[in-house]
């Protein structure tokens, strides 16, 4: 008749449980390291996100400045055009005034030769 060796089986069960506990402990340590790494990554990403937000704000401010500069340059262009038109009008008026005040000599020249 066969009598099982319960003591040996119990010992084997204890060894398996011990191995599983060691493996679980190792896995726990790995997960803790992963958790720490992920938390560090999250902090790094938050820092990067803050820096990117600041950079975006700086760029937005620069774009607004460029828009203002373009508006002012357009105003300068308009003023230059107005000055050019005024100068042309002034030149034409001065020329016309000069022509009106010059004596008409062609009639007197003809009379002089007669």
NORNORMO-V513576 format. One line per field, one symbol per residue. phi: phi as a letter, one per 20 degrees, with the letter a starting at -180 (. if undefined). psi: psi as a letter, one per 40 degrees, with the letter a starting at -180 (. if undefined). burial: + if it has 9 or more other ideal C-beta (glycine too) atoms within 8 Angstrom, else -. Layout:
BEGIN
phi->???
psi->???
burial->???
END
This chain:
BEGIN
phi->.edfefffffffffffffffffffffffffffffffffffffffffffffffffffffffffffffffffffffffgfffffffffffffffffffffffeffeefffffffff
psi->hhhigdddddddddddddddddddddddddddddddddddddddddddddddddddddddddddddddddddddddddddddddddddddddddddddddehigeddddddde.
burial->--------+---------------------------------------------------------------------------------------------------------
END
